[in-house]
Every structure is written in C-alpha cells, then in structure tokens.
Amino acid sequence: MNDAIDRLLAKDARDTIPDERFTRRVMQALPAPGVRTRPWLKPALILGSAALGSALAVALSPGGSQLLEGFRDLMQFRLLTAGALTGLGASAALLVSAIIFAVSSD
C-alpha cells in the first residue's frame, strides 16, 4: 500500500514541480562527505563517559543508598535482593543507552 502511495506522490511531484536540473546542481555543489579518521573515538567517548558517570554516581551517593547496598549485594553474589535488582536494572539501562548512542550515526 505504501508503494502505491509513494508512486502517486512521486508522479504528482514530477508533474507539478519543474526541476530544471536544480536538484542535480545542488547535489554537485555540496562538499564531499568527510572521511572520519578515527571512527572509534565517538563510541569510546560515549562509553567512557557512561562508565565515569556511573562511578561518580556511586562514589557520591549517600552512605545509606539502596543502590549502593544493591551493588554490595551483587559483590557478595546475593542477586535477588531489591537493591541488587535495582543496581542491575540501572546498569543495564545505562549500558543500552550508551551502546545506542555509540552506534547511532551523526
């Protein structure tokens, strides 16, 4: 269904909008896309920032924080406490967000 609509819209645009090679001239006038010399830099900065932010959040959180208690539970392999599950969930959400930002295009 979308293909039929796309074809109708494209046909309508060709019939009503004179181009006179304008699009081709604009595309030729654009600068060539730059080659990224260090494609690893953006993902490394994003993942490093996420790790540093996590470390700072844990280091600067109050002493009685449930999140800190959860990470202590994880270090002692008590995986099913409320704090441990909270810590795992927060860490997983941060990791997924960092990976999405790292692999997304500019």
NORRA-V551367 format. One record per residue. N is the residue number from 1. RES is the residue in one letter. SS is DSSP state (2 for helix, 1 for strand, 0 for the rest). PSI is psi in degrees with one decimal (* if undefined). Layout:
n=N res=RES ss=SS psi=PSI
n=N res=RES ss=SS psi=PSI
This chain:
n=1 res=M ss=0 psi=-42.0
n=2 res=N ss=2 psi=-33.3
n=3 res=D ss=2 psi=-40.3
n=4 res=A ss=2 psi=-42.0
n=5 res=I ss=2 psi=-43.3
n=6 res=D ss=2 psi=-42.5
n=7 res=R ss=2 psi=-43.1
n=8 res=L ss=2 psi=-42.9
n=9 res=L ss=2 psi=-41.6
n=10 res=A ss=2 psi=-42.1
n=11 res=K ss=2 psi=-44.2
n=12 res=D ss=2 psi=-41.0
n=13 res=A ss=2 psi=-39.7
n=14 res=R ss=2 psi=-36.5
n=15 res=D ss=2 psi=-30.3
n=16 res=T ss=2 psi=-17.4
n=17 res=I ss=0 psi=107.7
n=18 res=P ss=0 psi=129.3
n=19 res=D ss=0 psi=-40.6
n=20 res=E ss=0 psi=43.1
n=21 res=R ss=0 psi=20.7
n=22 res=F ss=2 psi=-45.5
n=23 res=T ss=2 psi=-43.3
n=24 res=R ss=2 psi=-41.6
n=25 res=R ss=2 psi=-40.6
n=26 res=V ss=2 psi=-44.8
n=27 res=M ss=2 psi=-35.2
n=28 res=Q ss=2 psi=-27.8
n=29 res=A ss=2 psi=-18.1
n=30 res=L ss=0 psi=144.8
n=31 res=P ss=0 psi=153.1
n=32 res=A ss=0 psi=145.2
n=33 res=P ss=0 psi=137.3
n=34 res=G ss=0 psi=148.6
n=35 res=V ss=0 psi=126.1
n=36 res=R ss=0 psi=122.8
n=37 res=T ss=0 psi=-28.2
n=38 res=R ss=0 psi=80.2
n=39 res=P ss=0 psi=-15.1
n=40 res=W ss=2 psi=-14.4
n=41 res=L ss=2 psi=-46.3
n=42 res=K ss=2 psi=-50.7
n=43 res=P ss=2 psi=-37.5
n=44 res=A ss=2 psi=-41.6
n=45 res=L ss=2 psi=-41.0
n=46 res=I ss=2 psi=-48.1
n=47 res=L ss=2 psi=-38.0
n=48 res=G ss=2 psi=-40.7
n=49 res=S ss=2 psi=-39.0
n=50 res=A ss=2 psi=-41.6
n=51 res=A ss=2 psi=-43.4
n=52 res=L ss=2 psi=-42.5
n=53 res=G ss=2 psi=-40.1
n=54 res=S ss=2 psi=-44.6
n=55 res=A ss=2 psi=-41.7
n=56 res=L ss=2 psi=-39.2
n=57 res=A ss=2 psi=-41.4
n=58 res=V ss=2 psi=-42.3
n=59 res=A ss=2 psi=-34.5
n=60 res=L ss=2 psi=2.2
n=61 res=S ss=0 psi=154.5
n=62 res=P ss=0 psi=155.0
n=63 res=G ss=0 psi=-35.5
n=64 res=G ss=0 psi=19.9
n=65 res=S ss=0 psi=136.5
n=66 res=Q ss=2 psi=-31.9
n=67 res=L ss=2 psi=-43.2
n=68 res=L ss=2 psi=-42.3
n=69 res=E ss=2 psi=-36.7
n=70 res=G ss=2 psi=-41.6
n=71 res=F ss=2 psi=-34.6
n=72 res=R ss=2 psi=-40.9
n=73 res=D ss=2 psi=-40.9
n=74 res=L ss=2 psi=-39.0
n=75 res=M ss=2 psi=-26.4
n=76 res=Q ss=0 psi=14.1
n=77 res=F ss=0 psi=30.0
n=78 res=R ss=0 psi=91.3
n=79 res=L ss=0 psi=-17.1
n=80 res=L ss=0 psi=19.4
n=81 res=T ss=0 psi=161.6
n=82 res=A ss=2 psi=-41.8
n=83 res=G ss=2 psi=-40.6
n=84 res=A ss=2 psi=-42.5
n=85 res=L ss=2 psi=-37.2
n=86 res=T ss=2 psi=-44.8
n=87 res=G ss=2 psi=-42.8
n=88 res=L ss=2 psi=-42.9
n=89 res=G ss=2 psi=-44.6
n=90 res=A ss=2 psi=-41.3
n=91 res=S ss=2 psi=-42.3
n=92 res=A ss=2 psi=-42.1
n=93 res=A ss=2 psi=-41.8
n=94 res=L ss=2 psi=-41.2
n=95 res=L ss=2 psi=-44.8
n=96 res=V ss=2 psi=-41.8
n=97 res=S ss=2 psi=-44.0
n=98 res=A ss=2 psi=-40.1
n=99 res=I ss=2 psi=-41.1
n=100 res=I ss=2 psi=-44.7
n=101 res=F ss=2 psi=-35.9
n=102 res=A ss=2 psi=-37.0
n=103 res=V ss=2 psi=-9.4
n=104 res=S ss=0 psi=150.7
n=105 res=S ss=0 psi=163.9
n=106 res=D ss=0 psi=*
